[in-house]
Amino acid sequence: MSHTNDPASRFNQLVEEALDLVKSNPDGIYMSELKTLLNTSSVKMDGIATRFRRMDGLTVTEVRRDGQRPDFLFKYERPWAENVHESRAKAEFAENTAGKDASNTQAKNYFEALARRMLDECHASQKTIDKDLQKELTVEFFRVGSINAMVKKYPSIPKETIKRNIRTPLRLPEKLRVLNEEGLHPDPQISLWIALFAVNLHDWDGSDGDAEDVLRTAEGISKHLSAASRDDGDELRKHAYQKDAAPPADSISTANAVWIAVATLHRERGLKMVFSTNQIIESIREQNLCSVSDSTIRTHVSSHCVANTSAAVKYPHRKTYRVGHGMYRLYKRGDPYHPTRESCPIAPLQFQLPHRYKDLRKWYDEEYCAQA
């Protein structure tokens, strides 16, 4: 490895050499042994230990021996994407579900495993994330626009660490960016986690070749979480969903019922029409879209779903647009919205719609949003 006269570059090279040594010792390597192998000072070794604590996949464990100074054991845990057995399961899944609806048992088990892994990573990162490192990496990503370019710029930081710290929709394929905006999950933060987890899993970095695989993975996780939320005993519901987050088997969420009701009213009466709260409630009842009380629907119509009002709930939507007092129309892409509604769902995803409304999303995308 070539060395430069720049102290920062020399230290980064030293960290990289130390990381290679740790990775080559599956049972771990002690700090004292690493210091000897690297032939470096205690000050630099302390700096390496500090850097290791910021890296995903590396554990630093303090070890005390009788009569001796404390030592530290560095151990590298292979990231999930590198696990041989899970990689084989992923390959088998791709082979068995290519070109299919991915609704068989194997696919469901696969997406359940992915969903659990995604949620585990989400909650772990929220507790352990290094905010300073995240800010530094994100700012630089905005400049270079590529994860691979970031890896070259930061050779001492593992690629998995870089990917998990850069949490911006700019990393998503275009189609997935739209799905994230519409809401892969009622919580916008978890929606972005789902999308970025899929991007990281397939190591997508701007190439169109596997964008469809990324999209299919994100949709599969989102769909599984929606299904899992129907089971009160499922631990996924515990950290992912509130009461109204996803539709039960024979119904839909109140927010999606409002969207369907307004959309069908537009199709019946005109794209430029506006509707009262009572008209929307009546449409929901006539179509038997959900069984909640009129007061709950009224709250969703007048508050939870309105794009151009301040959000007053944890999981707001951007599904309708207020036009004058008590009058509403469907929200259209490009409409202005309140800052508190940033990244909120704007329309149900295809699988969240009952079968009889299967063409409603196409109408919304191609006709409603296309109107001048």
Secondary structure in CASP SS format (residue, H / E / C, confidence):
PFRMAT SS
TARGET T0000
AUTHOR 0000-0000-0000
METHOD secondary structure of the structure
MODEL  1
M C 1.00
S C 1.00
H C 1.00
T C 1.00
N C 1.00
D C 1.00
P H 1.00
A H 1.00
S H 1.00
R H 1.00
F H 1.00
N H 1.00
Q H 1.00
L H 1.00
V H 1.00
E H 1.00
E H 1.00
A H 1.00
L H 1.00
D H 1.00
L H 1.00
V H 1.00
K H 1.00
S C 1.00
N C 1.00
P C 1.00
D C 1.00
G C 1.00
I E 1.00
Y E 1.00
M H 1.00
S H 1.00
E H 1.00
L H 1.00
K H 1.00
T H 1.00
L H 1.00
L H 1.00
N C 1.00
T C 1.00
S C 1.00
S H 1.00
V H 1.00
K H 1.00
M H 1.00
D H 1.00
G H 1.00
I H 1.00
A H 1.00
T H 1.00
R H 1.00
F H 1.00
R H 1.00
R C 1.00
M C 1.00
D C 1.00
G C 1.00
L E 1.00
T E 1.00
V E 1.00
T E 1.00
E E 1.00
V E 1.00
R C 1.00
R C 1.00
D C 1.00
G C 1.00
Q C 1.00
R C 1.00
P C 1.00
D E 1.00
F E 1.00
L E 1.00
F E 1.00
K E 1.00
Y E 1.00
E C 1.00
R C 1.00
P C 1.00
W H 1.00
A H 1.00
E H 1.00
N C 1.00
V H 1.00
H H 1.00
E H 1.00
S H 1.00
R H 1.00
A H 1.00
K H 1.00
A H 1.00
E H 1.00
F H 1.00
A H 1.00
E H 1.00
N H 1.00
T H 1.00
A C 1.00
G C 1.00
K C 1.00
D C 1.00
A C 1.00
S C 1.00
N C 1.00
T H 1.00
Q H 1.00
A H 1.00
K H 1.00
N H 1.00
Y H 1.00
F H 1.00
E H 1.00
A H 1.00
L H 1.00
A H 1.00
R H 1.00
R H 1.00
M H 1.00
L H 1.00
D H 1.00
E H 1.00
C H 1.00
H H 1.00
A H 1.00
S H 1.00
Q H 1.00
K H 1.00
T H 1.00
I C 1.00
D C 1.00
K H 1.00
D H 1.00
L H 1.00
Q H 1.00
K H 1.00
E H 1.00
L H 1.00
T H 1.00
V H 1.00
E H 1.00
F H 1.00
F H 1.00
R H 1.00
V H 1.00
G C 1.00
S C 1.00
I H 1.00
N H 1.00
A H 1.00
M H 1.00
V H 1.00
K H 1.00
K H 1.00
Y C 1.00
P C 1.00
S C 1.00
I C 1.00
P C 1.00
K H 1.00
E H 1.00
T H 1.00
I H 1.00
K H 1.00
R H 1.00
N H 1.00
I C 1.00
R C 1.00
T C 1.00
P H 1.00
L H 1.00
R H 1.00
L C 1.00
P C 1.00
E H 1.00
K H 1.00
L H 1.00
R H 1.00
V H 1.00
L H 1.00
N H 1.00
E H 1.00
E H 1.00
G C 1.00
L C 1.00
H C 1.00
P C 1.00
D C 1.00
P H 1.00
Q H 1.00
I H 1.00
S H 1.00
L H 1.00
W H 1.00
I H 1.00
A H 1.00
L H 1.00
F H 1.00
A H 1.00
V H 1.00
N H 1.00
L H 1.00
H C 1.00
D C 1.00
W C 1.00
D C 1.00
G C 1.00
S C 1.00
D C 1.00
G C 1.00
D C 1.00
A H 1.00
E H 1.00
D H 1.00
V H 1.00
L H 1.00
R H 1.00
T H 1.00
A H 1.00
E H 1.00
G H 1.00
I H 1.00
S H 1.00
K H 1.00
H H 1.00
L H 1.00
S H 1.00
A H 1.00
A H 1.00
S C 1.00
R C 1.00
D C 1.00
D C 1.00
G C 1.00
D C 1.00
E H 1.00
L H 1.00
R H 1.00
K H 1.00
H H 1.00
A H 1.00
Y C 1.00
Q C 1.00
K C 1.00
D C 1.00
A C 1.00
A C 1.00
P C 1.00
P C 1.00
A C 1.00
D C 1.00
S C 1.00
I C 1.00
S C 1.00
T H 1.00
A H 1.00
N H 1.00
A H 1.00
V H 1.00
W H 1.00
I H 1.00
A H 1.00
V H 1.00
A H 1.00
T H 1.00
L H 1.00
H H 1.00
R H 1.00
E H 1.00
R H 1.00
G C 1.00
L C 1.00
K C 1.00
M C 1.00
V C 1.00
F E 1.00
S E 1.00
T H 1.00
N H 1.00
Q H 1.00
I H 1.00
I H 1.00
E H 1.00
S H 1.00
I H 1.00
R H 1.00
E H 1.00
Q C 1.00
N C 1.00
L C 1.00
C C 1.00
S C 1.00
V C 1.00
S C 1.00
D H 1.00
S H 1.00
T H 1.00
I H 1.00
R H 1.00
T H 1.00
H H 1.00
V H 1.00
S H 1.00
S H 1.00
H H 1.00
C C 1.00
V E 1.00
A C 1.00
N C 1.00
T C 1.00
S C 1.00
A C 1.00
A C 1.00
V C 1.00
K C 1.00
Y C 1.00
P C 1.00
H C 1.00
R C 1.00
K C 1.00
T E 1.00
Y E 1.00
R E 1.00
V C 1.00
G C 1.00
H C 1.00
G C 1.00
M E 1.00
Y E 1.00
R E 1.00
L E 1.00
Y C 1.00
K C 1.00
R C 1.00
G C 1.00
D C 1.00
P C 1.00
Y C 1.00
H C 1.00
P H 1.00
T H 1.00
R H 1.00
E C 1.00
S C 1.00
C C 1.00
P C 1.00
I C 1.00
A C 1.00
P C 1.00
L C 1.00
Q H 1.00
F H 1.00
Q H 1.00
L C 1.00
P C 1.00
H H 1.00
R H 1.00
Y H 1.00
K C 1.00
D C 1.00
L H 1.00
R H 1.00
K H 1.00
W H 1.00
Y H 1.00
D H 1.00
E H 1.00
E H 1.00
Y H 1.00
C C 1.00
A C 1.00
Q C 1.00
A C 1.00
END
